[in-house]
Amino acid sequence: MKPTVLALSLLLCVMTNLAYAEDHPGLATEHRDALHNAMSDHILRLTELNGNGSYPTFDPETRSLLQLEFKSFHDSVEIKGRENPYFVSCSNFIAEDGTKYDIDFFVSQHYAVVATIIHSKNGKKTPYDVH
């Protein structure tokens, strides 16, 4: 019985990871913890400066400033840029109206958040291409 439970558990883990990898390409690197720390510091700093307990971000689709609540980080990390490499990692936020946002954080090699962009809204991806 134990080998069957173990095999099913491993299969479930593999399937979950494959589904996640398909949705968010990129490999988690040894930099992930440092990136998440930089992202967390950035989120906390802007939330504090905002003064209302929400993370502010601009939605170019609606041309409005959103007030979002942080939910979680994604595990994946991508490395972009050939001449000046930087990291991209995502996080989940939710608006007061229940809209779910996946925001990409662009993080320098020195672990500083240098930009953010809305990656998807309620699961619908925002088309953008950064090299």
A tleap script that builds the chain and sets N, CA, C and O, in Angstrom:
source leaprc.protein.ff14SB
mol = sequence {
  NMET LYS PRO THR VAL LEU ALA LEU SER LEU
  LEU LEU CYS VAL MET THR ASN LEU ALA TYR
  ALA GLU ASP HIE PRO GLY LEU ALA THR GLU
  HIE ARG ASP ALA LEU HIE ASN ALA MET SER
  ASP HIE ILE LEU ARG LEU THR GLU LEU ASN
  GLY ASN GLY SER TYR PRO THR PHE ASP PRO
  GLU THR ARG SER LEU LEU GLN LEU GLU PHE
  LYS SER PHE HIE ASP SER VAL GLU ILE LYS
  GLY ARG GLU ASN PRO TYR PHE VAL SER CYS
  SER ASN PHE ILE ALA GLU ASP GLY THR LYS
  TYR ASP ILE ASP PHE PHE VAL SER GLN HIE
  TYR ALA VAL VAL ALA THR ILE ILE HIE SER
  LYS ASN GLY LYS LYS THR PRO TYR ASP VAL
  CHIE
}
set mol.1.N position { 0.815 -1.193 0.000 }
set mol.1.CA position { 0.000 0.000 0.000 }
set mol.1.C position { 0.857 1.254 0.000 }
set mol.1.O position { 0.535 2.210 -0.706 }
set mol.2.N position { 1.943 1.281 0.774 }
set mol.2.CA position { 2.799 2.451 0.834 }
set mol.2.C position { 3.362 2.832 -0.534 }
set mol.2.O position { 3.347 4.013 -0.878 }
set mol.3.N position { 3.863 1.869 -1.337 }
set mol.3.CA position { 4.397 2.261 -2.641 }
set mol.3.C position { 3.333 2.912 -3.526 }
set mol.3.O position { 3.663 3.815 -4.295 }
set mol.4.N position { 2.091 2.495 -3.448 }
set mol.4.CA position { 1.027 3.060 -4.260 }
set mol.4.C position { 0.736 4.490 -3.827 }
set mol.4.O position { 0.587 5.366 -4.678 }
set mol.5.N position { 0.653 4.744 -2.547 }
set mol.5.CA position { 0.408 6.091 -2.028 }
set mol.5.C position { 1.571 6.998 -2.392 }
set mol.5.O position { 1.361 8.141 -2.798 }
set mol.6.N position { 2.791 6.504 -2.254 }
set mol.6.CA position { 3.972 7.279 -2.609 }
set mol.6.C position { 3.972 7.596 -4.097 }
set mol.6.O position { 4.248 8.731 -4.486 }
set mol.7.N position { 3.669 6.617 -4.926 }
set mol.7.CA position { 3.642 6.828 -6.372 }
set mol.7.C position { 2.577 7.849 -6.759 }
set mol.7.O position { 2.825 8.713 -7.601 }
set mol.8.N position { 1.405 7.760 -6.159 }
set mol.8.CA position { 0.341 8.731 -6.436 }
set mol.8.C position { 0.733 10.129 -5.974 }
set mol.8.O position { 0.446 11.114 -6.654 }
set mol.9.N position { 1.384 10.215 -4.829 }
set mol.9.CA position { 1.818 11.517 -4.319 }
set mol.9.C position { 2.847 12.144 -5.256 }
set mol.9.O position { 2.776 13.334 -5.563 }
set mol.10.N position { 3.798 11.335 -5.706 }
set mol.10.CA position { 4.813 11.840 -6.632 }
set mol.10.C position { 4.181 12.266 -7.955 }
set mol.10.O position { 4.550 13.301 -8.512 }
set mol.11.N position { 3.247 11.489 -8.455 }
set mol.11.CA position { 2.564 11.831 -9.703 }
set mol.11.C position { 1.810 13.146 -9.560 }
set mol.11.O position { 1.842 13.980 -10.465 }
set mol.12.N position { 1.134 13.338 -8.436 }
set mol.12.CA position { 0.409 14.579 -8.192 }
set mol.12.C position { 1.367 15.769 -8.142 }
set mol.12.O position { 1.069 16.826 -8.699 }
set mol.13.N position { 2.504 15.606 -7.487 }
set mol.13.CA position { 3.503 16.684 -7.424 }
set mol.13.C position { 4.030 17.033 -8.807 }
set mol.13.O position { 4.153 18.211 -9.139 }
set mol.14.N position { 4.339 16.040 -9.607 }
set mol.14.CA position { 4.848 16.273 -10.957 }
set mol.14.C position { 3.808 16.973 -11.812 }
set mol.14.O position { 4.130 17.920 -12.530 }
set mol.15.N position { 2.558 16.515 -11.744 }
set mol.15.CA position { 1.494 17.131 -12.546 }
set mol.15.C position { 1.272 18.578 -12.130 }
set mol.15.O position { 1.073 19.443 -12.984 }
set mol.16.N position { 1.303 18.849 -10.836 }
set mol.16.CA position { 1.130 20.216 -10.338 }
set mol.16.C position { 2.255 21.102 -10.830 }
set mol.16.O position { 2.011 22.220 -11.283 }
set mol.17.N position { 3.494 20.615 -10.745 }
set mol.17.CA position { 4.635 21.402 -11.204 }
set mol.17.C position { 4.597 21.632 -12.699 }
set mol.17.O position { 4.955 22.715 -13.160 }
set mol.18.N position { 4.172 20.642 -13.472 }
set mol.18.CA position { 4.072 20.820 -14.921 }
set mol.18.C position { 3.012 21.847 -15.265 }
set mol.18.O position { 3.229 22.676 -16.149 }
set mol.19.N position { 1.880 21.817 -14.596 }
set mol.19.CA position { 0.823 22.795 -14.845 }
set mol.19.C position { 1.314 24.196 -14.486 }
set mol.19.O position { 1.061 25.155 -15.216 }
set mol.20.N position { 2.005 24.308 -13.376 }
set mol.20.CA position { 2.526 25.610 -12.962 }
set mol.20.C position { 3.572 26.100 -13.957 }
set mol.20.O position { 3.540 27.266 -14.349 }
set mol.21.N position { 4.491 25.242 -14.371 }
set mol.21.CA position { 5.547 25.640 -15.293 }
set mol.21.C position { 4.979 26.085 -16.626 }
set mol.21.O position { 5.528 26.986 -17.261 }
set mol.22.N position { 3.890 25.470 -17.062 }
set mol.22.CA position { 3.279 25.858 -18.324 }
set mol.22.C position { 2.673 27.253 -18.219 }
set mol.22.O position { 2.745 28.032 -19.169 }
set mol.23.N position { 2.084 27.571 -17.086 }
set mol.23.CA position { 1.464 28.870 -16.900 }
set mol.23.C position { 2.504 29.968 -16.697 }
set mol.23.O position { 2.327 31.086 -17.181 }
set mol.24.N position { 3.577 29.659 -15.992 }
set mol.24.CA position { 4.625 30.634 -15.702 }
set mol.24.C position { 5.983 30.043 -16.052 }
set mol.24.O position { 6.636 29.431 -15.207 }
set mol.25.N position { 6.410 30.229 -17.306 }
set mol.25.CA position { 7.692 29.660 -17.703 }
set mol.25.C position { 8.834 30.285 -16.908 }
set mol.25.O position { 8.708 31.398 -16.396 }
set mol.26.N position { 9.907 29.589 -16.812 }
set mol.26.CA position { 11.074 30.083 -16.095 }
set mol.26.C position { 11.423 29.131 -14.974 }
set mol.26.O position { 10.584 28.370 -14.492 }
set mol.27.N position { 12.642 29.185 -14.582 }
set mol.27.CA position { 13.105 28.293 -13.533 }
set mol.27.C position { 13.387 29.084 -12.262 }
set mol.27.O position { 13.954 30.176 -12.308 }
set mol.28.N position { 12.988 28.522 -11.137 }
set mol.28.CA position { 13.355 29.125 -9.868 }
set mol.28.C position { 14.856 28.952 -9.710 }
set mol.28.O position { 15.385 27.862 -9.925 }
set mol.29.N position { 15.537 30.011 -9.338 }
set mol.29.CA position { 16.988 29.968 -9.202 }
set mol.29.C position { 17.379 30.115 -7.747 }
set mol.29.O position { 16.531 30.264 -6.867 }
set mol.30.N position { 18.678 30.072 -7.514 }
set mol.30.CA position { 19.176 30.287 -6.158 }
set mol.30.C position { 18.918 31.717 -5.703 }
set mol.30.O position { 19.107 32.034 -4.529 }
set mol.31.N position { 18.491 32.580 -6.611 }
set mol.31.CA position { 18.212 33.977 -6.298 }
set mol.31.C position { 16.792 34.197 -5.765 }
set mol.31.O position { 16.478 35.293 -5.302 }
set mol.32.N position { 15.948 33.198 -5.822 }
set mol.32.CA position { 14.531 33.379 -5.518 }
set mol.32.C position { 14.280 34.011 -4.153 }
set mol.32.O position { 13.480 34.942 -4.056 }
set mol.33.N position { 14.929 33.541 -3.108 }
set mol.33.CA position { 14.684 34.096 -1.773 }
set mol.33.C position { 15.083 35.566 -1.702 }
set mol.33.O position { 14.363 36.379 -1.122 }
set mol.34.N position { 16.224 35.908 -2.287 }
set mol.34.CA position { 16.671 37.301 -2.283 }
set mol.34.C position { 15.712 38.170 -3.093 }
set mol.34.O position { 15.440 39.309 -2.713 }
set mol.35.N position { 15.201 37.648 -4.198 }
set mol.35.CA position { 14.236 38.388 -5.010 }
set mol.35.C position { 12.936 38.611 -4.245 }
set mol.35.O position { 12.395 39.717 -4.232 }
set mol.36.N position { 12.448 37.568 -3.618 }
set mol.36.CA position { 11.204 37.696 -2.853 }
set mol.36.C position { 11.375 38.666 -1.678 }
set mol.36.O position { 10.444 39.393 -1.334 }
set mol.37.N position { 12.560 38.676 -1.064 }
set mol.37.CA position { 12.822 39.642 0.003 }
set mol.37.C position { 12.788 41.067 -0.540 }
set mol.37.O position { 12.208 41.958 0.080 }
set mol.38.N position { 13.416 41.281 -1.707 }
set mol.38.CA position { 13.416 42.616 -2.330 }
set mol.38.C position { 11.996 43.022 -2.703 }
set mol.38.O position { 11.602 44.169 -2.491 }
set mol.39.N position { 11.228 42.094 -3.255 }
set mol.39.CA position { 9.847 42.375 -3.635 }
set mol.39.C position { 9.007 42.682 -2.390 }
set mol.39.O position { 8.202 43.614 -2.391 }
set mol.40.N position { 9.197 41.910 -1.355 }
set mol.40.CA position { 8.454 42.112 -0.118 }
set mol.40.C position { 8.764 43.482 0.480 }
set mol.40.O position { 7.857 44.201 0.898 }
set mol.41.N position { 10.049 43.842 0.520 }
set mol.41.CA position { 10.439 45.157 1.034 }
set mol.41.C position { 9.799 46.272 0.206 }
set mol.41.O position { 9.309 47.258 0.757 }
set mol.42.N position { 9.808 46.111 -1.105 }
set mol.42.CA position { 9.216 47.099 -2.011 }
set mol.42.C position { 7.711 47.233 -1.756 }
set mol.42.O position { 7.188 48.342 -1.648 }
set mol.43.N position { 7.034 46.107 -1.662 }
set mol.43.CA position { 5.583 46.113 -1.427 }
set mol.43.C position { 5.268 46.786 -0.086 }
set mol.43.O position { 4.373 47.627 -0.004 }
set mol.44.N position { 5.999 46.416 0.948 }
set mol.44.CA position { 5.765 47.000 2.274 }
set mol.44.C position { 6.031 48.504 2.278 }
set mol.44.O position { 5.265 49.271 2.861 }
set mol.45.N position { 7.121 48.927 1.624 }
set mol.45.CA position { 7.473 50.348 1.590 }
set mol.45.C position { 6.396 51.161 0.877 }
set mol.45.O position { 5.958 52.193 1.386 }
set mol.46.N position { 5.966 50.700 -0.305 }
set mol.46.CA position { 4.947 51.448 -1.042 }
set mol.46.C position { 3.586 51.417 -0.349 }
set mol.46.O position { 2.841 52.396 -0.379 }
set mol.47.N position { 3.278 50.295 0.268 }
set mol.47.CA position { 2.019 50.201 1.009 }
set mol.47.C position { 2.024 51.189 2.172 }
set mol.47.O position { 1.027 51.863 2.435 }
set mol.48.N position { 3.159 51.266 2.863 }
set mol.48.CA position { 3.273 52.210 3.977 }
set mol.48.C position { 3.190 53.655 3.472 }
set mol.48.O position { 2.479 54.471 4.058 }
set mol.49.N position { 3.905 53.974 2.398 }
set mol.49.CA position { 3.868 55.329 1.841 }
set mol.49.C position { 2.480 55.691 1.328 }
set mol.49.O position { 2.076 56.853 1.386 }
set mol.50.N position { 1.754 54.702 0.828 }
set mol.50.CA position { 0.416 54.926 0.299 }
set mol.50.C position { -0.554 55.346 1.405 }
set mol.50.O position { -1.502 56.094 1.164 }
set mol.51.N position { -0.304 54.858 2.613 }
set mol.51.CA position { -1.056 55.307 3.774 }
set mol.51.C position { -2.425 54.689 3.977 }
set mol.51.O position { -3.112 55.027 4.941 }
set mol.52.N position { -2.843 53.783 3.086 }
set mol.52.CA position { -4.175 53.193 3.258 }
set mol.52.C position { -4.131 51.663 3.372 }
set mol.52.O position { -5.170 51.004 3.326 }
set mol.53.N position { -2.927 51.105 3.519 }
set mol.53.CA position { -2.798 49.660 3.678 }
set mol.53.C position { -2.858 48.871 2.387 }
set mol.53.O position { -2.907 47.641 2.414 }
set mol.54.N position { -2.855 49.572 1.241 }
set mol.54.CA position { -2.930 48.902 -0.064 }
set mol.54.C position { -1.706 49.223 -0.903 }
set mol.54.O position { -1.079 50.271 -0.753 }
set mol.55.N position { -1.382 48.287 -1.792 }
set mol.55.CA position { -0.276 48.486 -2.725 }
set mol.55.C position { -0.816 49.194 -3.967 }
set mol.55.O position { -1.718 48.672 -4.621 }
set mol.56.N position { -0.282 50.378 -4.308 }
set mol.56.CA position { -0.771 51.100 -5.482 }
set mol.56.C position { -0.060 50.650 -6.752 }
set mol.56.O position { 1.155 50.451 -6.752 }
set mol.57.N position { -0.809 50.493 -7.818 }
set mol.57.CA position { -0.210 50.209 -9.121 }
set mol.57.C position { -1.134 50.758 -10.199 }
set mol.57.O position { -2.350 50.830 -10.023 }
set mol.58.N position { -0.536 51.139 -11.305 }
set mol.58.CA position { -1.294 51.748 -12.388 }
set mol.58.C position { -1.777 50.685 -13.361 }
set mol.58.O position { -1.003 49.820 -13.770 }
set mol.59.N position { -3.042 50.741 -13.732 }
set mol.59.CA position { -3.630 49.839 -14.726 }
set mol.59.C position { -3.782 50.623 -16.026 }
set mol.59.O position { -4.668 51.471 -16.127 }
set mol.60.N position { -2.932 50.356 -17.030 }
set mol.60.CA position { -3.021 51.111 -18.280 }
set mol.60.C position { -4.304 50.839 -19.060 }
set mol.60.O position { -4.730 51.672 -19.860 }
set mol.61.N position { -4.923 49.682 -18.835 }
set mol.61.CA position { -6.169 49.350 -19.524 }
set mol.61.C position { -7.300 50.286 -19.083 }
set mol.61.O position { -8.042 50.808 -19.915 }
set mol.62.N position { -7.422 50.489 -17.779 }
set mol.62.CA position { -8.490 51.338 -17.250 }
set mol.62.C position { -8.009 52.765 -16.985 }
set mol.62.O position { -8.799 53.653 -16.665 }
set mol.63.N position { -6.708 52.963 -17.125 }
set mol.63.CA position { -6.083 54.270 -16.855 }
set mol.63.C position { -6.403 54.753 -15.449 }
set mol.63.O position { -6.736 55.918 -15.227 }
set mol.64.N position { -6.294 53.831 -14.515 }
set mol.64.CA position { -6.601 54.173 -13.130 }
set mol.64.C position { -5.534 53.612 -12.190 }
set mol.64.O position { -4.828 52.657 -12.515 }
set mol.65.N position { -5.444 54.232 -11.025 }
set mol.65.CA position { -4.548 53.763 -9.991 }
set mol.65.C position { -5.299 52.743 -9.142 }
set mol.65.O position { -6.321 53.052 -8.529 }
set mol.66.N position { -4.775 51.533 -9.122 }
set mol.66.CA position { -5.404 50.449 -8.356 }
set mol.66.C position { -4.877 50.434 -6.931 }
set mol.66.O position { -3.742 50.830 -6.668 }
set mol.67.N position { -5.706 49.980 -6.033 }
set mol.67.CA position { -5.322 49.768 -4.636 }
set mol.67.C position { -5.462 48.272 -4.380 }
set mol.67.O position { -6.574 47.750 -4.305 }
set mol.68.N position { -4.326 47.585 -4.246 }
set mol.68.CA position { -4.328 46.127 -4.210 }
set mol.68.C position { -3.833 45.574 -2.876 }
set mol.68.O position { -3.062 46.208 -2.155 }
set mol.69.N position { -4.306 44.372 -2.582 }
set mol.69.CA position { -3.862 43.642 -1.407 }
set mol.69.C position { -2.970 42.492 -1.862 }
set mol.69.O position { -3.365 41.687 -2.705 }
set mol.70.N position { -1.763 42.420 -1.299 }
set mol.70.CA position { -0.828 41.347 -1.626 }
set mol.70.C position { -1.357 40.016 -1.116 }
set mol.70.O position { -1.887 39.931 -0.008 }
set mol.71.N position { -1.208 38.963 -1.943 }
set mol.71.CA position { -1.642 37.614 -1.549 }
set mol.71.C position { -0.480 36.633 -1.457 }
set mol.71.O position { -0.297 35.987 -0.425 }
set mol.72.N position { 0.322 36.511 -2.542 }
set mol.72.CA position { 1.387 35.508 -2.530 }
set mol.72.C position { 2.391 35.752 -3.658 }
set mol.72.O position { 2.113 36.449 -4.634 }
set mol.73.N position { 3.569 35.149 -3.483 }
set mol.73.CA position { 4.592 35.163 -4.522 }
set mol.73.C position { 4.494 33.893 -5.353 }
set mol.73.O position { 4.053 32.856 -4.858 }
set mol.74.N position { 4.900 33.973 -6.601 }
set mol.74.CA position { 5.069 32.779 -7.426 }
set mol.74.C position { 6.486 32.263 -7.184 }
set mol.74.O position { 7.362 33.022 -6.770 }
set mol.75.N position { 6.709 30.991 -7.437 }
set mol.75.CA position { 8.040 30.411 -7.252 }
set mol.75.C position { 8.970 30.675 -8.425 }
set mol.75.O position { 10.189 30.687 -8.254 }
set mol.76.N position { 8.418 30.885 -9.605 }
set mol.76.CA position { 9.275 30.973 -10.784 }
set mol.76.C position { 10.019 32.302 -10.844 }
set mol.76.O position { 9.546 33.338 -10.377 }
set mol.77.N position { 11.202 32.223 -11.438 }
set mol.77.CA position { 12.052 33.383 -11.663 }
set mol.77.C position { 12.591 33.264 -13.083 }
set mol.77.O position { 13.054 32.200 -13.495 }
set mol.78.N position { 12.527 34.355 -13.818 }
set mol.78.CA position { 13.110 34.379 -15.150 }
set mol.78.C position { 14.261 35.371 -15.148 }
set mol.78.O position { 14.230 36.373 -14.434 }
set mol.79.N position { 15.262 35.086 -15.943 }
set mol.79.CA position { 16.370 36.013 -16.132 }
set mol.79.C position { 16.233 36.580 -17.530 }
set mol.79.O position { 16.176 35.831 -18.505 }
set mol.80.N position { 16.181 37.908 -17.634 }
set mol.80.CA position { 16.003 38.596 -18.909 }
set mol.80.C position { 17.184 39.520 -19.147 }
set mol.80.O position { 17.930 39.853 -18.226 }
set mol.81.N position { 17.340 39.929 -20.409 }
set mol.81.CA position { 18.353 40.913 -20.771 }
set mol.81.C position { 19.714 40.295 -20.965 }
set mol.81.O position { 20.200 39.561 -20.105 }
set mol.82.N position { 20.325 40.584 -22.080 }
set mol.82.CA position { 21.652 40.030 -22.349 }
set mol.82.C position { 22.760 40.963 -21.883 }
set mol.82.O position { 23.713 40.532 -21.234 }
set mol.83.N position { 22.630 42.244 -22.218 }
set mol.83.CA position { 23.682 43.193 -21.842 }
set mol.83.C position { 23.585 43.582 -20.376 }
set mol.83.O position { 24.606 43.705 -19.699 }
set mol.84.N position { 22.387 43.774 -19.885 }
set mol.84.CA position { 22.142 44.135 -18.488 }
set mol.84.C position { 21.103 43.194 -17.908 }
set mol.84.O position { 19.924 43.542 -17.839 }
set mol.85.N position { 21.525 42.000 -17.487 }
set mol.85.CA position { 20.560 41.015 -16.992 }
set mol.85.C position { 19.777 41.517 -15.780 }
set mol.85.O position { 20.289 42.269 -14.952 }
set mol.86.N position { 18.533 41.081 -15.705 }
set mol.86.CA position { 17.668 41.377 -14.575 }
set mol.86.C position { 16.728 40.199 -14.395 }
set mol.86.O position { 16.605 39.339 -15.268 }
set mol.87.N position { 16.077 40.176 -13.262 }
set mol.87.CA position { 15.174 39.091 -12.922 }
set mol.87.C position { 13.723 39.549 -13.056 }
set mol.87.O position { 13.411 40.726 -12.879 }
set mol.88.N position { 12.850 38.604 -13.370 }
set mol.88.CA position { 11.415 38.859 -13.380 }
set mol.88.C position { 10.759 37.765 -12.536 }
set mol.88.O position { 10.983 36.574 -12.753 }
set mol.89.N position { 9.954 38.191 -11.578 }
set mol.89.CA position { 9.212 37.256 -10.758 }
set mol.89.C position { 7.819 37.829 -10.520 }
set mol.89.O position { 7.641 39.047 -10.522 }
set mol.90.N position { 6.845 36.970 -10.318 }
set mol.90.CA position { 5.441 37.389 -10.229 }
set mol.90.C position { 4.905 37.267 -8.813 }
set mol.90.O position { 5.456 36.574 -7.958 }
set mol.91.N position { 3.798 37.978 -8.609 }
set mol.91.CA position { 3.080 37.860 -7.346 }
set mol.91.C position { 1.594 38.091 -7.591 }
set mol.91.O position { 1.193 38.713 -8.575 }
set mol.92.N position { 0.802 37.577 -6.680 }
set mol.92.CA position { -0.656 37.683 -6.783 }
set mol.92.C position { -1.172 38.776 -5.861 }
set mol.92.O position { -0.760 38.899 -4.708 }
set mol.93.N position { -2.092 39.568 -6.412 }
set mol.93.CA position { -2.757 40.630 -5.661 }
set mol.93.C position { -4.244 40.534 -5.942 }
set mol.93.O position { -4.675 39.889 -6.898 }
set mol.94.N position { -5.026 41.196 -5.080 }
set mol.94.CA position { -6.471 41.249 -5.308 }
set mol.94.C position { -6.961 42.671 -5.006 }
set mol.94.O position { -6.512 43.310 -4.054 }
set mol.95.N position { -7.881 43.143 -5.832 }
set mol.95.CA position { -8.478 44.458 -5.638 }
set mol.95.C position { -9.702 44.341 -4.737 }
set mol.95.O position { -10.208 43.245 -4.495 }
set mol.96.N position { -10.167 45.480 -4.247 }
set mol.96.CA position { -11.345 45.490 -3.374 }
set mol.96.C position { -12.564 44.871 -4.038 }
set mol.96.O position { -13.401 44.268 -3.365 }
set mol.97.N position { -12.672 45.018 -5.376 }
set mol.97.CA position { -13.831 44.468 -6.090 }
set mol.97.C position { -13.679 42.980 -6.405 }
set mol.97.O position { -14.546 42.397 -7.056 }
set mol.98.N position { -12.574 42.355 -5.946 }
set mol.98.CA position { -12.358 40.927 -6.158 }
set mol.98.C position { -11.561 40.594 -7.399 }
set mol.98.O position { -11.271 39.422 -7.640 }
set mol.99.N position { -11.194 41.592 -8.201 }
set mol.99.CA position { -10.389 41.346 -9.390 }
set mol.99.C position { -9.011 40.857 -8.963 }
set mol.99.O position { -8.379 41.433 -8.077 }
set mol.100.N position { -8.556 39.778 -9.610 }
set mol.100.CA position { -7.254 39.194 -9.296 }
set mol.100.C position { -6.212 39.699 -10.286 }
set mol.100.O position { -6.430 39.694 -11.497 }
set mol.101.N position { -5.079 40.133 -9.747 }
set mol.101.CA position { -3.981 40.650 -10.559 }
set mol.101.C position { -2.727 39.833 -10.316 }
set mol.101.O position { -2.387 39.510 -9.178 }
set mol.102.N position { -2.047 39.504 -11.400 }
set mol.102.CA position { -0.735 38.881 -11.368 }
set mol.102.C position { 0.217 39.980 -11.832 }
set mol.102.O position { 0.147 40.427 -12.977 }
set mol.103.N position { 1.093 40.407 -10.951 }
set mol.103.CA position { 1.993 41.507 -11.268 }
set mol.103.C position { 3.414 40.981 -11.381 }
set mol.103.O position { 3.892 40.257 -10.508 }
set mol.104.N position { 4.090 41.356 -12.479 }
set mol.104.CA position { 5.494 41.017 -12.673 }
set mol.104.C position { 6.352 42.099 -12.044 }
set mol.104.O position { 6.116 43.290 -12.246 }
set mol.105.N position { 7.346 41.676 -11.282 }
set mol.105.CA position { 8.312 42.583 -10.687 }
set mol.105.C position { 9.636 42.415 -11.424 }
set mol.105.O position { 10.131 41.300 -11.585 }
set mol.106.N position { 10.195 43.520 -11.864 }
set mol.106.CA position { 11.493 43.530 -12.528 }
set mol.106.C position { 12.515 43.935 -11.469 }
set mol.106.O position { 12.427 45.016 -10.888 }
set mol.107.N position { 13.485 43.054 -11.228 }
set mol.107.CA position { 14.425 43.225 -10.126 }
set mol.107.C position { 15.848 43.219 -10.680 }
set mol.107.O position { 16.229 42.339 -11.451 }
set mol.108.N position { 16.627 44.229 -10.267 }
set mol.108.CA position { 18.007 44.344 -10.745 }
set mol.108.C position { 18.886 43.246 -10.147 }
set mol.108.O position { 18.476 42.510 -9.249 }
set mol.109.N position { 20.099 43.163 -10.672 }
set mol.109.CA position { 21.080 42.208 -10.144 }
set mol.109.C position { 21.444 42.514 -8.696 }
set mol.109.O position { 21.977 41.660 -7.988 }
set mol.110.N position { 21.152 43.738 -8.262 }
set mol.110.CA position { 21.454 44.157 -6.895 }
set mol.110.C position { 20.223 44.008 -5.989 }
set mol.110.O position { 20.182 44.542 -4.881 }
set mol.111.N position { 19.237 43.278 -6.481 }
set mol.111.CA position { 18.017 42.965 -5.738 }
set mol.111.C position { 17.223 44.220 -5.345 }
set mol.111.O position { 16.805 44.379 -4.198 }
set mol.112.N position { 17.034 45.084 -6.313 }
set mol.112.CA position { 16.192 46.259 -6.140 }
set mol.112.C position { 15.079 46.187 -7.175 }
set mol.112.O position { 15.344 45.946 -8.353 }
set mol.113.N position { 13.838 46.394 -6.751 }
set mol.113.CA position { 12.722 46.433 -7.695 }
set mol.113.C position { 12.845 47.719 -8.493 }
set mol.113.O position { 12.879 48.814 -7.933 }
set mol.114.N position { 12.911 47.569 -9.824 }
set mol.114.CA position { 13.081 48.735 -10.688 }
set mol.114.C position { 11.830 49.035 -11.509 }
set mol.114.O position { 11.706 50.132 -12.055 }
set mol.115.N position { 10.903 48.087 -11.607 }
set mol.115.CA position { 9.659 48.316 -12.350 }
set mol.115.C position { 8.681 47.198 -12.049 }
set mol.115.O position { 9.064 46.118 -11.598 }
set mol.116.N position { 7.400 47.478 -12.308 }
set mol.116.CA position { 6.355 46.463 -12.210 }
set mol.116.C position { 5.423 46.630 -13.401 }
set mol.116.O position { 5.332 47.705 -13.993 }
set mol.117.N position { 4.739 45.552 -13.739 }
set mol.117.CA position { 3.763 45.598 -14.818 }
set mol.117.C position { 2.694 44.540 -14.544 }
set mol.117.O position { 2.983 43.489 -13.972 }
set mol.118.N position { 1.477 44.822 -14.950 }
set mol.118.CA position { 0.406 43.846 -14.781 }
set mol.118.C position { 0.586 42.744 -15.823 }
set mol.118.O position { 0.525 42.992 -17.027 }
set mol.119.N position { 0.809 41.524 -15.335 }
set mol.119.CA position { 1.008 40.356 -16.200 }
set mol.119.C position { -0.333 39.771 -16.638 }
set mol.119.O position { -0.502 39.356 -17.785 }
set mol.120.N position { -1.287 39.747 -15.699 }
set mol.120.CA position { -2.623 39.268 -16.054 }
set mol.120.C position { -3.646 39.838 -15.086 }
set mol.120.O position { -3.339 40.235 -13.961 }
set mol.121.N position { -4.877 39.859 -15.581 }
set mol.121.CA position { -5.998 40.380 -14.804 }
set mol.121.C position { -7.105 39.333 -14.892 }
set mol.121.O position { -7.598 39.036 -15.980 }
set mol.122.N position { -7.493 38.777 -13.747 }
set mol.122.CA position { -8.471 37.683 -13.699 }
set mol.122.C position { -8.100 36.548 -14.648 }
set mol.122.O position { -8.967 35.948 -15.283 }
set mol.123.N position { -6.805 36.261 -14.737 }
set mol.123.CA position { -6.317 35.163 -15.557 }
set mol.123.C position { -6.095 35.497 -17.016 }
set mol.123.O position { -5.517 34.687 -17.742 }
set mol.124.N position { -6.530 36.653 -17.470 }
set mol.124.CA position { -6.333 37.058 -18.864 }
set mol.124.C position { -5.008 37.800 -18.964 }
set mol.124.O position { -4.828 38.861 -18.366 }
set mol.125.N position { -4.072 37.220 -19.737 }
set mol.125.CA position { -2.729 37.784 -19.829 }
set mol.125.C position { -2.719 39.121 -20.558 }
set mol.125.O position { -3.443 39.336 -21.529 }
set mol.126.N position { -1.879 39.998 -20.057 }
set mol.126.CA position { -1.651 41.294 -20.670 }
set mol.126.C position { -0.513 41.137 -21.670 }
set mol.126.O position { 0.577 40.699 -21.302 }
set mol.127.N position { -0.752 41.490 -22.926 }
set mol.127.CA position { 0.323 41.322 -23.901 }
set mol.127.C position { 1.433 42.360 -23.703 }
set mol.127.O position { 1.197 43.564 -23.805 }
set mol.128.N position { 2.607 41.888 -23.426 }
set mol.128.CA position { 3.787 42.751 -23.412 }
set mol.128.C position { 4.993 41.892 -23.705 }
set mol.128.O position { 4.987 40.687 -23.451 }
set mol.129.N position { 6.030 42.514 -24.242 }
set mol.129.CA position { 7.220 41.789 -24.617 }
set mol.129.C position { 8.432 42.606 -24.160 }
set mol.129.O position { 8.660 43.717 -24.640 }
set mol.130.N position { 9.189 42.054 -23.248 }
set mol.130.CA position { 10.380 42.717 -22.747 }
set mol.130.C position { 11.553 41.800 -23.026 }
set mol.130.O position { 11.494 40.600 -22.760 }
set mol.131.N position { 12.606 42.365 -23.558 }
set mol.131.CA position { 13.797 41.555 -23.891 }
set mol.131.C position { 14.906 41.777 -22.912 }
set mol.131.O position { 15.974 41.179 -23.042 }
savepdb mol mol.pdb
quit
